Amino acid sequence: MSRGGAARALARIEAELVECRRCPRLVTWREDVAREKRRAYRDQTYWGRPVPGFGDPEAPLVIVGLAPAAHGANRTGRMFTGDRSGDFLYAALFRAGIASQPTSTWRGDGLALRGAFITAPCHCAPPDNKPTSAELASCRGWLERELGALRGAHVYLALGRIGYEAVGALARARSAPAAAGEPTRRRAEGPPRLPPFAHGVEALIPDPRGGPGEARLFGSYHVSQQNTQTGRLTEAMFDEVLRRALRAADLLAQARSPT
């Protein structure tokens, strides 16, 4: 698939995704939030729909979050945009040289990513930031299709346990067809077990996009205020894991040194 082909495939996925109404609880919540609004944003028109992935169609690095925030991406229409989590994340990506600017306020604000694509296992804002297991399962097909369009993806940085386990589960499931051609003993053992989630964890996994290849998965605490404003996740901690992921994705050559 050419670069143009990848971009067109992602555009087709986005056009379908934004019309999704599979999960009644999420549809009700995202639309209620968009209608009622937060006082600070009462003059704005909320997106109020599923939020597609965002970034470079040729990205070797995929950053996987959790779900859009009610008054962040559910308002602005772009992943990690318009809230404190996004402020932390995009500032880090800018320091690393893969974001064109350190802020992300709205779709169409000029932000571009080089070498990275951002998505989530849940594309709609959930109540209390907690999608149910059924909702995650319902949304899984969108994540599969996005990753399938990212022909160069081979490194994943998961922000939080749910994103980490979503990538791991997809890798395990999509490796099954490839295992059919492997020796009987290896097929019986199955794919290697995913290490438990922890900040800084790193694992070699079957390619989540399917096929016989492998990918590298890194884990970081989520960039939520709950972590960044309590000191559980600092800029230095996140920068260190991000640089390891960039190194694995062969992106350090374009990275800036953190200041």
Sequence and secondary structure as in RCSB ss.txt:
>XXXX:A:sequence
MSRGGAARALARIEAELVECRRCPRLVTWREDVAREKRRAYRDQTYWGRPVPGFGDPEAPLVIVGLAPAAHGANR
TGRMFTGDRSGDFLYAALFRAGIASQPTSTWRGDGLALRGAFITAPCHCAPPDNKPTSAELASCRGWLERELGAL
RGAHVYLALGRIGYEAVGALARARSAPAAAGEPTRRRAEGPPRLPPFAHGVEALIPDPRGGPGEARLFGSYHVSQ
QNTQTGRLTEAMFDEVLRRALRAADLLAQARSPT
>XXXX:A:secstr
  HHHHHHHHHHHHHHHTT    HHHHHHHHHHHHH  GGGTTS    S    EE TT SEEEE S   TTTHHH
HSSTT SSHHHHHHHHHHHHTT BSSS   STTSS  BSSEEEE S  S  GGG   HHHHHHHHHHHHHHHHH 
TT  EEEEESHHHHHHHHHHHHHHTHHHHTTS HHHHHH S       TT EEEEE TTSSS EEEEEEE   SH
HHHTTTSS HHHHHHHHHHHHHHTT GGG     
